[in-house]
Amino acid sequence: MPRAKYVVLTLIGSTVWNAALITAGYVLGAQWERVADAIGPLATPMLVLIVLGIAGFMLVRALRGAT
């Protein structure tokens, strides 16, 4: 991917993501701790799934390259 296109798309994606987080923080205000309490138990299983997904992707890609 050309560097300029990468930078523009990354800027757009980062702007959208940061706007969503800033808006959520503004809307939640002092209630952010309640959200953290609700999401806390889900953090570890989600991290495990992400790591397994990346490892699976890399394994499949390595196996396809080997044949």
C-alpha positions in Angstrom: 0.0 0.0 0.0 1.4 3.4 -0.9 2.6 5.4 2.2 0.4 8.4 1.6 -2.8 6.2 1.3 -1.8 4.4 4.5 -1.3 7.6 6.4 -4.6 9.0 5.3 -6.5 5.9 6.1 -4.8 5.5 9.4 -5.6 9.1 10.2 -9.3 8.6 9.4 -9.5 5.4 11.4 -7.7 6.9 14.4 -10.0 10.0 14.3 -13.1 7.9 14.2 -11.9 5.7 17.0 -10.8 8.6 19.2 -14.0 10.5 18.6 -16.0 7.4 19.7 -13.9 7.0 22.9 -14.1 10.8 23.7 -17.8 10.7 23.1 -18.3 7.7 25.3 -16.2 9.3 28.1 -18.3 12.5 27.9 -21.6 10.6 27.9 -20.6 8.3 30.7 -19.0 11.0 32.9 -18.6 9.7 36.4 -20.3 6.4 35.5 -17.2 5.0 33.7 -16.4 2.9 36.7 -19.7 1.0 36.3 -18.7 0.2 32.7 -15.3 -0.9 33.7 -16.9 -3.3 36.3 -19.2 -4.7 33.6 -16.4 -5.2 31.0 -13.7 -6.4 33.4 -14.7 -10.0 33.4 -14.8 -10.1 29.6 -11.3 -8.6 29.1 -9.3 -11.8 29.7 -11.5 -14.1 27.5 -11.5 -11.5 24.7 -7.7 -11.2 24.9 -7.3 -15.0 24.7 -9.6 -15.2 21.7 -7.7 -12.4 19.9 -4.3 -14.1 20.6 -5.7 -17.5 19.4 -7.1 -15.9 16.3 -3.8 -14.2 15.4 -1.9 -17.5 16.1 -4.4 -19.4 13.9 -4.1 -16.9 11.1 -0.3 -17.1 11.2 -0.4 -20.9 11.3 -2.7 -21.1 8.3 -0.6 -18.6 6.4 2.6 -20.5 7.2 1.1 -23.8 6.1 -0.2 -22.3 2.8 3.2 -20.9 2.1 4.9 -24.2 2.8 2.9 -26.1 0.1 
